[in-house]
Amino acid sequence: DLVYRPWSLEGDRIESRDISGSLPVVQVGTVWRRGSGLPQAARDFIGLAQSQRMVRR
């Protein structure tokens, strides 16, 4: 079952916004301790981010 409520569980109103135009570029950095292992989820994220970077150029 699906119920539409125009407010969030916190009581804030929910609004929709048009995002069909271009969105601003966001720069993201990652940092981890030297010598420590990088979790698979982090490696997956870095790979995805790098592939998107190549697409945008």
The first five atom37 places (N, CA, C, CB, O) and aatype in JSON, in Angstrom:
{
  "aatype": [3, 10, 19, 18, 1, 14, 17, 15, 10, 6, 7, 3, 1, 9, 6, 15, 1, 3, 9, 15, 7, 15, 10, 14, 19, 19, 5, 19, 7, 16, 19, 17, 1, 1, 7, 15, 7, 10, 14, 5, 0, 0, 1, 3, 13, 9, 7, 10, 0, 5, 15, 5, 1, 12, 19, 1, 1],
  "atom_mask": [
    [1, 1, 1, 1, 1],
    [1, 1, 1, 1, 1],
    [1, 1, 1, 1, 1],
    [1, 1, 1, 1, 1],
    [1, 1, 1, 1, 1],
    [1, 1, 1, 1, 1],
    [1, 1, 1, 1, 1],
    [1, 1, 1, 1, 1],
    [1, 1, 1, 1, 1],
    [1, 1, 1, 1, 1],
    [1, 1, 1, 0, 1],
    [1, 1, 1, 1, 1],
    [1, 1, 1, 1, 1],
    [1, 1, 1, 1, 1],
    [1, 1, 1, 1, 1],
    [1, 1, 1, 1, 1],
    [1, 1, 1, 1, 1],
    [1, 1, 1, 1, 1],
    [1, 1, 1, 1, 1],
    [1, 1, 1, 1, 1],
    [1, 1, 1, 0, 1],
    [1, 1, 1, 1, 1],
    [1, 1, 1, 1, 1],
    [1, 1, 1, 1, 1],
    [1, 1, 1, 1, 1],
    [1, 1, 1, 1, 1],
    [1, 1, 1, 1, 1],
    [1, 1, 1, 1, 1],
    [1, 1, 1, 0, 1],
    [1, 1, 1, 1, 1],
    [1, 1, 1, 1, 1],
    [1, 1, 1, 1, 1],
    [1, 1, 1, 1, 1],
    [1, 1, 1, 1, 1],
    [1, 1, 1, 0, 1],
    [1, 1, 1, 1, 1],
    [1, 1, 1, 0, 1],
    [1, 1, 1, 1, 1],
    [1, 1, 1, 1, 1],
    [1, 1, 1, 1, 1],
    [1, 1, 1, 1, 1],
    [1, 1, 1, 1, 1],
    [1, 1, 1, 1, 1],
    [1, 1, 1, 1, 1],
    [1, 1, 1, 1, 1],
    [1, 1, 1, 1, 1],
    [1, 1, 1, 0, 1],
    [1, 1, 1, 1, 1],
    [1, 1, 1, 1, 1],
    [1, 1, 1, 1, 1],
    [1, 1, 1, 1, 1],
    [1, 1, 1, 1, 1],
    [1, 1, 1, 1, 1],
    [1, 1, 1, 1, 1],
    [1, 1, 1, 1, 1],
    [1, 1, 1, 1, 1],
    [1, 1, 1, 1, 1]
  ],
  "atom_positions": [
    [[0.83, -1.18, 0.0], [0.0, 0.0, 0.0], [0.87, 1.24, 0.0], [-0.95, 0.0, 1.21], [1.94, 1.26, 0.62]],
    [[0.43, 2.26, -0.68], [1.17, 3.5, -0.79], [0.28, 4.65, -0.36], [1.7, 3.72, -2.23], [-0.85, 4.78, -0.85]],
    [[0.77, 5.46, 0.53], [0.03, 6.63, 1.0], [0.87, 7.86, 0.74], [-0.34, 6.51, 2.52], [2.04, 7.9, 1.11]],
    [[0.28, 8.88, 0.11], [1.0, 10.13, -0.14], [0.72, 11.09, 1.0], [0.59, 10.75, -1.49], [-0.43, 11.35, 1.35]],
    [[1.78, 11.61, 1.56], [1.66, 12.65, 2.58], [2.56, 13.8, 2.16], [2.04, 12.12, 4.02], [3.73, 13.58, 1.86]],
    [[2.05, 15.04, 2.13], [2.88, 16.18, 1.72], [3.79, 16.68, 2.83], [2.0, 17.31, 1.24], [4.17, 17.85, 2.83]],
    [[4.14, 15.83, 3.78], [5.04, 16.21, 4.85], [5.92, 15.02, 5.21], [4.25, 16.71, 6.09], [5.58, 13.87, 4.93]],
    [[7.05, 15.31, 5.82], [7.97, 14.24, 6.2], [7.59, 13.7, 7.57], [9.44, 14.75, 6.21], [6.7, 14.24, 8.23]],
    [[8.25, 12.65, 7.99], [7.98, 12.09, 9.32], [8.38, 13.06, 10.42], [8.71, 10.76, 9.5], [7.9, 12.96, 11.54]],
    [[9.29, 14.0, 10.09], [9.71, 15.01, 11.06], [8.73, 16.18, 11.11], [11.11, 15.52, 10.73], [8.89, 17.08, 11.94]],
    [[7.72, 16.18, 10.25], [6.74, 17.26, 10.24], [7.03, 18.36, 9.24], [0.0, 0.0, 0.0], [6.24, 19.29, 9.11]],
    [[8.16, 18.28, 8.53], [8.5, 19.29, 7.54], [7.7, 19.02, 6.26], [10.03, 19.31, 7.24], [7.43, 17.87, 5.91]],
    [[7.34, 20.1, 5.57], [6.64, 19.93, 4.29], [7.61, 19.42, 3.24], [5.99, 21.26, 3.84], [8.79, 19.78, 3.24]],
    [[7.11, 18.6, 2.35], [7.91, 18.08, 1.26], [7.54, 18.87, 0.0], [7.66, 16.54, 1.05], [6.37, 19.05, -0.3]],
    [[8.56, 19.33, -0.71], [8.3, 20.06, -1.95], [9.07, 19.4, -3.08], [8.7, 21.55, -1.8], [10.1, 18.77, -2.86]],
    [[8.57, 19.57, -4.28], [9.27, 19.02, -5.44], [9.95, 20.16, -6.18], [8.28, 18.26, -6.39], [9.48, 21.3, -6.18]],
    [[11.07, 19.84, -6.81], [11.83, 20.83, -7.58], [12.22, 20.22, -8.91], [13.08, 21.3, -6.79], [12.54, 19.03, -9.01]],
    [[12.2, 21.05, -9.94], [12.59, 20.61, -11.27], [14.11, 20.49, -11.33], [12.08, 21.6, -12.36], [14.82, 21.46, -11.04]],
    [[14.61, 19.33, -11.69], [16.06, 19.14, -11.8], [16.43, 18.72, -13.22], [16.54, 18.08, -10.79], [17.48, 18.1, -13.44]],
    [[15.58, 19.06, -14.19], [15.87, 18.66, -15.56], [17.03, 19.44, -16.15], [14.63, 18.84, -16.42], [17.65, 18.98, -17.11]],
    [[17.33, 20.62, -15.61], [18.47, 21.4, -16.08], [19.76, 20.82, -15.55], [0.0, 0.0, 0.0], [19.76, 19.84, -14.8]],
    [[20.87, 21.43, -15.94], [22.16, 20.93, -15.46], [22.35, 21.27, -13.98], [23.32, 21.52, -16.3], [21.95, 22.34, -13.52]],
    [[22.94, 20.37, -13.27], [23.21, 20.56, -11.85], [24.63, 21.05, -11.66], [22.97, 19.25, -11.06], [25.49, 20.78, -12.49]],
    [[24.9, 21.77, -10.58], [26.26, 22.25, -10.35], [27.21, 21.08, -10.08], [26.29, 23.23, -9.16], [26.8, 20.03, -9.57]],
    [[28.46, 21.27, -10.44], [29.48, 20.26, -10.21], [29.83, 20.24, -8.72], [30.75, 20.53, -11.07], [29.98, 21.29, -8.1]],
    [[29.96, 19.06, -8.18], [30.33, 18.9, -6.77], [31.67, 18.18, -6.72], [29.23, 18.11, -5.97], [31.84, 17.13, -7.33]],
    [[32.62, 18.76, -6.01], [33.91, 18.1, -5.86], [33.89, 17.27, -4.59], [35.06, 19.15, -5.82], [33.47, 17.74, -3.53]],
    [[34.34, 16.03, -4.7], [34.32, 15.09, -3.59], [35.74, 14.59, -3.37], [33.34, 13.92, -3.84], [36.44, 14.27, -4.33]],
    [[36.14, 14.51, -2.13], [37.45, 13.96, -1.8], [37.3, 12.78, -0.86], [0.0, 0.0, 0.0], [36.34, 12.72, -0.09]],
    [[38.22, 11.85, -0.91], [38.23, 10.72, 0.01], [39.58, 10.64, 0.7], [37.91, 9.39, -0.73], [40.61, 10.93, 0.1]],
    [[39.55, 10.27, 1.95], [40.77, 10.18, 2.76], [40.69, 8.9, 3.58], [40.94, 11.43, 3.69], [39.63, 8.55, 4.11]],
    [[41.81, 8.2, 3.69], [41.88, 7.04, 4.58], [43.3, 6.92, 5.1], [41.44, 5.74, 3.86], [44.25, 7.44, 4.5]],
    [[43.43, 6.24, 6.2], [44.73, 6.09, 6.86], [45.68, 5.27, 5.99], [44.56, 5.42, 8.24], [45.32, 4.2, 5.49]],
    [[46.88, 5.79, 5.81], [47.91, 5.1, 5.03], [48.16, 3.72, 5.62], [49.22, 5.93, 4.97], [48.31, 3.58, 6.84]],
    [[48.22, 2.72, 4.78], [48.51, 1.37, 5.23], [47.28, 0.57, 5.65], [0.0, 0.0, 0.0], [47.36, -0.65, 5.78]],
    [[46.16, 1.24, 5.86], [44.96, 0.49, 6.25], [44.23, 0.0, 5.0], [44.02, 1.37, 7.12], [44.34, 0.6, 3.93]],
    [[43.51, -1.07, 5.15], [42.75, -1.61, 4.03], [41.56, -0.73, 3.7], [0.0, 0.0, 0.0], [40.99, -0.08, 4.57]],
    [[41.2, -0.71, 2.44], [40.05, 0.07, 1.99], [38.88, -0.89, 1.81], [40.37, 0.85, 0.66], [39.0, -1.85, 1.05]],
    [[37.75, -0.65, 2.49], [36.6, -1.56, 2.35], [36.12, -1.64, 0.9], [35.46, -1.1, 3.27], [36.3, -0.7, 0.12]],
    [[35.51, -2.75, 0.56], [35.01, -2.95, -0.81], [34.03, -1.84, -1.2], [34.33, -4.32, -0.93], [34.05, -1.38, -2.34]],
    [[33.17, -1.42, -0.29], [32.21, -0.36, -0.61], [32.93, 0.93, -0.99], [31.27, -0.1, 0.59], [32.5, 1.63, -1.91]],
    [[34.02, 1.25, -0.31], [34.79, 2.45, -0.63], [35.47, 2.3, -1.99], [35.85, 2.74, 0.45], [35.5, 3.25, -2.77]],
    [[36.0, 1.12, -2.28], [36.63, 0.89, -3.59], [35.59, 1.0, -4.71], [37.3, -0.5, -3.63], [35.87, 1.55, -5.77]],
    [[34.4, 0.47, -4.45], [33.32, 0.57, -5.44], [32.94, 2.03, -5.68], [32.09, -0.22, -4.98], [32.75, 2.45, -6.83]],
    [[32.84, 2.82, -4.6], [32.49, 4.23, -4.73], [33.55, 4.98, -5.53], [32.33, 4.87, -3.34], [33.22, 5.76, -6.42]],
    [[34.81, 4.74, -5.23], [35.91, 5.42, -5.94], [35.88, 5.04, -7.42], [37.28, 5.04, -5.31], [36.06, 5.91, -8.28]],
    [[35.66, 3.77, -7.72], [35.58, 3.34, -9.12], [34.43, 4.01, -9.85], [0.0, 0.0, 0.0], [34.59, 4.45, -10.99]],
    [[33.28, 4.09, -9.21], [32.12, 4.74, -9.81], [32.38, 6.23, -10.03], [30.87, 4.55, -8.94], [32.07, 6.77, -11.1]],
    [[32.95, 6.89, -9.03], [33.25, 8.31, -9.15], [34.25, 8.57, -10.27], [33.79, 8.86, -7.82], [34.1, 9.53, -11.03]],
    [[35.26, 7.73, -10.38], [36.26, 7.91, -11.44], [35.64, 7.68, -12.82], [37.43, 6.96, -11.23], [35.99, 8.38, -13.77]],
    [[34.75, 6.72, -12.94], [34.13, 6.47, -14.25], [33.22, 7.63, -14.65], [33.32, 5.15, -14.22], [33.16, 7.97, -15.83]],
    [[32.53, 8.24, -13.69], [31.68, 9.4, -13.99], [32.53, 10.61, -14.36], [30.79, 9.73, -12.8], [32.13, 11.42, -15.2]],
    [[33.67, 10.73, -13.75], [34.58, 11.83, -14.05], [35.01, 11.76, -15.51], [35.81, 11.81, -13.12], [35.09, 12.79, -16.19]],
    [[35.3, 10.56, -15.99], [35.73, 10.4, -17.37], [34.58, 10.71, -18.34], [36.24, 8.97, -17.61], [34.82, 11.23, -19.43]],
    [[33.34, 10.4, -17.96], [32.18, 10.65, -18.81], [31.96, 12.14, -18.98], [30.92, 9.98, -18.23], [31.61, 12.59, -20.07]],
    [[32.15, 12.91, -17.92], [31.87, 14.35, -17.94], [32.86, 15.15, -18.75], [31.84, 14.89, -16.54], [32.54, 16.24, -19.22]],
    [[34.07, 14.64, -18.94], [35.09, 15.42, -19.66], [34.85, 15.47, -21.13], [36.44, 14.86, -19.41], [35.63, 16.09, -21.86]]
  ]
}
